[in-house]
Amino acid sequence: MKKQGLRVIVVGAGIGGLTAAAQLLKRGFFVRVYEQASVLAEVGAGIQSSANAVKVLYDLGLKDELDVFAVRPQAFEYRRFDTAELMHRIPLGQAHEDAFGAPYFHLHRADLHELLAKTVRHMDPDCITLNAKAVSYEESDQGVTLKMVDGRLIEGDVLIGADGIKSAIRAQILGQTTVSYTGDVAWRGLIAVEKLPKDIMETVSTVWCGPKKHAVMYYLRAGALMNFVGLVEHDQPEEESWTQKRPWEELKRDYEGWHPMIQTVIDAMDKEACYRYALNNRPPVSNWSTQRATLLGDSAHPTLPYMASGAAMAIEDAAVIARCLEQSSSVTDALQLFQRNRIERTSKIVIGSTESRGLYRIEDLDAMKKAFADQDLTKSRAQWLYSYDPLHVPLV
């Protein structure tokens, strides 16, 4: 497609939207990103990024900057909640990089977000507009018009909705979609490593498996922070907001009787910075594009955290949509090519994440071994999840 004069509108300046903007700018497209927030900022939380997503970030020239703050875990370790018995281990580190061509990273979401915003602004200082809340769009054979809450009209040729699960663009394209509470709420918190005993945990991602709940711990920001995520069965759903604070005492009570390492981490947490939110499930959809508008990341395929791949899927989307717009003869063809090449993979992630919930509630060594053997999880994920290259996979 002729890049000169093609105007790409991206709604949402999160990780997916900014990666898409950078990939498009790198290919010579005219891009404008509209973000409803008044400042560019991300929540203080950790994300995991496997080789399939890191390749996209490296393609943007971010390797040296990522090396400053990224943590390279050596393994996933599944441990029993009370005894810390090691029930399963999946190597990462050099083994992951050798097998799939890029590292496995633990990243602070805010660090990656800041880096992507800087990259986009370096490519085009005027690319990102803040205080710009989108409410709807109209499209025709000639183009697309984005309507803002303040009445502004933004004209373009293609619209990418990358503004999350509460996306106005998602609502217009998909209408009302099914939402069901998983039965879990998620705690999150960050702990300065200086507040913890020295060498409390190796550089791994530790999954603590227990009855009706589990917890995940790993390092961030070059090892300066410990990220804690606790997923707990809860009778009553609550707000689906990452910024909702809850009393530290409730977190402490949820993990009463669990291993001393978990108690140490929870005790060291900032008691005024404990967050808890509901985990809701949204089944995959079969179409997320119209003539000139499409969805990306959580707007298209909101994913539960049980496979730690939500951010990676958004980053993959960003690379693929840029390739589709570059090689297609029309906007409509590009958007159909994009979703045709992404729906099956992202649906597999959404469904797999939902099904993986029970894996982390296994408390018995033999049962854990059987679960991994029966599902062949270690090998199968390597074959289809980590080996995917969004920059070079054939688009059909």
C-alpha positions in Angstrom: 0.0 0.0 0.0 1.2 3.5 -0.8 2.4 4.9 2.6 2.7 8.5 1.6 -0.5 10.3 2.5 -2.1 7.3 4.3 -3.2 8.5 7.7 -3.3 6.0 10.6 -5.2 6.9 13.7 -4.3 4.9 16.9 -6.6 5.2 19.9 -4.8 4.4 23.1 -1.2 5.0 24.1 -0.6 1.9 26.0 2.0 -0.7 25.2 0.1 -2.1 22.2 -0.8 1.3 20.8 2.7 2.7 21.2 4.4 -0.4 19.7 2.0 -0.2 16.7 2.8 3.5 16.3 6.5 2.8 16.4 6.3 -0.1 13.9 4.2 2.0 11.5 6.4 5.1 11.8 9.5 2.9 11.2 7.8 1.8 7.9 7.1 5.4 6.8 3.4 5.8 7.7 1.9 9.0 9.0 0.6 8.1 12.5 -1.3 10.0 15.2 -2.0 8.5 18.6 -4.8 9.8 20.8 -4.8 9.1 24.5 -7.5 10.1 27.0 -5.1 10.5 29.9 -3.6 13.9 30.7 -0.1 12.4 31.2 1.6 9.3 29.8 2.0 6.8 32.6 1.5 3.2 33.4 0.6 1.3 36.5 3.3 -0.1 38.7 3.1 -3.8 37.7 5.3 -6.4 36.1 4.9 -8.0 32.7 6.5 -11.0 31.2 7.8 -10.9 27.6 9.0 -14.0 25.8 11.1 -14.2 22.7 8.2 -13.8 20.3 7.5 -10.3 21.7 11.1 -9.3 22.5 12.0 -9.7 18.8 9.5 -6.8 18.0 11.1 -4.6 20.6 14.6 -5.4 19.3 13.4 -4.6 15.8 12.7 -1.0 17.1 16.3 -0.7 18.2 15.5 -1.0 21.9 18.0 -3.8 22.9 20.5 -1.6 24.7 17.7 0.3 26.7 16.0 -2.9 27.6 19.2 -4.4 28.9 19.3 -1.6 31.5 16.2 -2.6 33.3 15.0 -6.0 32.1 15.5 -9.1 34.3 16.3 -12.4 32.6 14.8 -15.1 34.7 16.5 -18.5 34.7 13.4 -20.6 35.0 9.8 -21.0 35.9 9.6 -22.8 39.2 6.3 -24.3 40.6 6.5 -24.8 44.3 4.1 -26.1 46.9 2.4 -23.3 48.9 3.5 -24.5 52.4 6.7 -26.5 52.1 8.2 -24.8 49.0 8.7 -28.3 47.5 9.8 -27.9 43.9 7.1 -29.6 41.8 8.1 -28.5 38.3 10.8 -26.4 36.6 10.9 -24.9 33.1 14.3 -23.6 32.0 14.5 -20.0 30.7 17.6 -17.9 30.6 20.1 -18.8 27.9 18.1 -21.9 27.0 15.1 -19.8 26.0 17.3 -17.4 24.0 19.2 -20.1 22.2 16.0 -21.9 21.3 13.9 -19.0 20.2 16.3 -16.2 19.1 15.6 -13.6 21.8 15.6 -13.5 25.7 12.7 -14.0 28.1 12.3 -10.8 30.1 10.6 -9.6 33.2 9.8 -5.9 32.7 8.3 -3.2 34.8 5.3 -2.1 32.7 6.0 1.6 33.4 9.6 1.2 32.2 8.6 -0.4 28.9 5.8 2.1 28.4 8.2 5.1 29.0 10.7 3.6 26.6 8.1 3.1 23.8 6.7 6.6 24.3 10.2 8.0 24.0 10.8 6.0 20.9 7.6 7.2 19.2 8.3 10.8 20.1 11.8 10.5 18.7 10.4 9.3 15.4 7.7 12.0 15.4 7.5 14.6 18.2 3.9 15.4 17.3 2.7 11.9 17.1 1.0 11.6 20.6 -1.9 13.7 21.7 -3.1 13.6 25.3 -6.4 14.6 26.9 -8.1 13.1 23.8 -10.9 10.7 24.7 -12.5 8.9 21.7 -16.2 8.2 21.8 -17.1 6.8 18.4 -16.1 6.7 14.7 -17.7 6.9 11.3 -16.3 5.3 8.1 -16.8 5.4 4.4 -15.1 4.4 1.2 -13.1 7.6 1.4 -11.9 7.4 5.0 -12.6 7.3 8.7 -13.6 10.0 11.2 -12.8 9.7 14.9 -15.2 11.6 17.2 -13.7 12.9 20.5 -15.6 13.6 23.7 -14.9 17.4 23.3 -16.4 17.4 19.8 -13.2 17.3 17.8 -13.3 15.3 14.6 -10.1 13.5 13.5 -9.9 12.5 9.9 -7.9 9.5 8.8 -7.7 6.5 6.5 -7.5 3.7 9.0 -8.4 3.5 12.7 -6.7 1.1 15.2 -8.5 0.7 18.6 -5.8 -0.1 21.2 -7.5 1.4 24.2 -8.2 -1.7 26.3 -11.2 -3.7 27.5 -13.3 -0.6 28.0 -12.6 0.6 24.5 -15.2 2.8 22.8 -13.9 1.4 19.5 -14.4 -2.2 20.7 -17.9 -1.4 21.9 -18.8 0.1 18.5 -17.4 -2.8 16.5 -18.4 -5.7 18.7 -21.4 -4.3 20.5 -22.2 -6.0 23.9 -20.0 -9.0 24.5 -20.2 -11.8 27.1 -18.4 -11.2 30.4 -18.2 -13.7 33.2 -16.4 -13.5 36.5 -13.7 -16.2 36.8 -14.1 -16.5 40.6 -10.7 -15.0 41.2 -9.5 -11.6 42.3 -5.9 -10.5 41.7 -3.6 -8.8 44.2 -0.6 -6.9 43.1 2.2 -5.2 44.8 5.8 -4.2 44.5 8.5 -4.6 47.1 11.9 -2.9 47.2 14.5 -5.7 47.3 16.4 -3.7 49.9 13.6 -4.4 52.3 13.9 -8.2 51.9 16.5 -10.6 53.1 19.5 -10.8 50.8 19.1 -13.5 48.1 15.6 -14.4 49.3 15.0 -15.9 45.9 17.0 -16.8 42.9 16.4 -15.0 39.6 13.4 -17.1 38.6 9.7 -16.7 38.3 8.3 -18.6 41.3 4.7 -19.9 41.1 3.4 -20.9 44.5 0.6 -23.4 44.1 -2.0 -24.0 46.7 -5.7 -24.6 47.6 -8.1 -22.1 46.0 -5.3 -19.6 45.2 -1.8 -19.2 44.0 0.9 -16.5 44.0 3.6 -15.5 41.5 6.9 -13.7 42.5 9.6 -12.4 40.2 12.2 -9.5 40.0 11.8 -6.3 38.1 13.9 -3.2 37.3 17.3 -4.9 37.1 16.5 -6.8 40.3 15.7 -3.7 42.4 12.0 -4.7 42.9 10.1 -7.9 43.7 6.8 -8.2 41.9 4.0 -10.0 43.8 0.8 -11.2 42.2 -1.7 -13.2 44.2 -4.7 -14.8 42.6 -7.4 -15.8 45.1 -10.8 -17.4 44.8 -13.3 -14.8 46.0 -17.1 -15.2 46.3 -17.9 -11.6 45.2 -16.7 -10.0 42.1 -15.5 -6.4 42.4 -14.3 -3.6 40.2 -12.2 -4.5 37.2 -9.6 -1.8 37.9 -5.9 -2.2 38.3 -5.8 1.0 40.5 -8.3 -0.1 43.1 -6.6 -0.3 46.5 -7.6 -2.8 49.2 -6.5 -3.2 52.8 -3.1 -4.9 53.3 -4.7 -6.9 56.2 -7.0 -8.7 53.7 -4.0 -9.7 51.6 -2.2 -11.0 54.7 -5.3 -13.0 55.7 -5.6 -14.5 52.3 -2.2 -16.0 52.5 -2.2 -17.1 56.2 -0.4 -20.4 56.6 1.6 -20.1 53.4 5.4 -20.5 53.2 7.6 -18.1 55.3 9.1 -16.6 52.1 5.6 -15.4 51.1 5.0 -14.0 54.5 8.3 -12.1 54.4 7.4 -10.6 51.0 3.9 -9.6 52.1 5.2 -8.1 55.4 7.7 -6.0 53.5 5.0 -4.6 51.1 4.0 -1.0 51.3 0.7 -1.3 53.2 -0.7 1.7 51.4 0.0 0.3 48.0 -1.9 -3.0 47.8 -4.2 -3.4 44.8 -6.9 -5.9 44.1 -9.2 -6.3 41.1 -11.6 -8.8 39.6 -10.5 -11.2 36.8 -13.3 -11.4 34.2 -13.3 -13.8 31.3 -14.3 -12.7 27.8 -14.5 -15.4 25.1 -12.7 -14.9 21.8 -14.6 -13.2 19.0 -14.6 -14.2 15.3 -14.3 -10.7 13.8 -12.9 -7.5 15.2 -12.6 -5.3 12.0 -14.8 -3.2 9.8 -14.0 -1.5 6.6 -11.5 0.9 8.0 -11.3 0.2 11.7 -9.7 -2.7 13.7 -8.8 -3.6 17.2 -5.5 -4.5 18.8 -4.4 -6.1 22.1 -6.9 -6.2 24.9 -9.4 -4.3 22.8 -9.5 -7.3 20.5 -8.7 -10.3 22.7 -8.7 -9.5 26.4 -6.7 -12.3 28.1 -6.5 -13.6 31.6 -3.0 -13.6 33.2 -2.7 -17.3 33.7 -0.3 -17.7 30.7 1.5 -14.3 31.2 1.0 -13.5 27.5 -1.4 -10.5 27.3 1.2 -7.9 26.7 3.1 -10.1 24.4 0.0 -10.6 22.2 -0.4 -6.8 21.9 3.2 -6.4 20.9 2.8 -9.2 18.3 -0.4 -7.5 17.0 1.5 -4.3 16.6 4.1 -5.8 14.3 1.6 -7.8 12.3 -0.8 -4.8 11.6 2.1 -2.7 10.4 3.2 -5.5 8.0 -0.4 -5.9 6.8 -0.8 -2.2 6.0 2.6 -2.2 4.3 1.9 -5.1 2.0 -1.8 -4.9 1.2 -3.4 -3.1 -1.7 -6.2 -1.4 0.3 -7.1 -0.6 3.9 -9.9 -3.1 4.0 -7.7 -5.9 2.6 -5.0 -5.1 5.2 -7.4 -5.2 8.1 -8.9 -8.5 7.0 -5.3 -9.9 6.5 -4.5 -8.8 10.0 -7.4 -10.4 11.8 -7.2 -13.5 9.6 -3.6 -14.0 10.7 -4.2 -13.1 14.4 -7.6 -14.5 15.5 -6.6 -18.2 15.7 -3.4 -17.6 17.6 -4.9 -15.0 20.0 -8.0 -17.1 20.6 -5.7 -20.0 21.5 -4.1 -17.8 24.1 -7.4 -16.6 25.5 -8.7 -20.1 25.8 -5.5 -21.5 27.1 -5.2 -18.9 29.7 -8.6 -19.6 31.0 -7.9 -23.4 31.1 -4.5 -22.9 32.8 -6.1 -21.5 36.0 -6.5 -24.9 37.5 -2.9 -25.9 36.9 -1.7 -23.4 39.6 -4.0 -24.9 42.2 -2.3 -28.3 42.1 -0.6 -29.1 45.5 0.8 -32.6 44.9 4.1 -33.4 43.2 2.8 -36.4 41.3 -0.3 -34.6 40.2 1.8 -31.7 38.9 4.0 -34.0 36.9 1.0 -35.7 35.5 -0.6 -32.4 34.5 2.5 -31.3 32.6 2.9 -34.7 31.0 -0.7 -35.1 30.0 -0.9 -31.6 28.4 2.8 -31.7 27.3 2.8 -28.1 28.3 6.6 -27.4 28.3 7.1 -28.8 24.8 3.8 -27.5 23.2 4.3 -23.9 24.4 7.8 -23.9 23.0 6.5 -25.2 19.7 3.7 -22.7 19.1 4.0 -19.9 21.6 7.6 -18.9 21.9 8.8 -19.9 18.4 6.3 -17.5 16.7 8.1 -14.6 14.9 5.6 -11.7 14.2 8.1 -10.0 12.0 8.6 -12.8 9.6 5.7 -15.3 9.9 4.0 -15.7 6.5 0.8 -13.7 6.2 -1.9 -15.5 4.3 
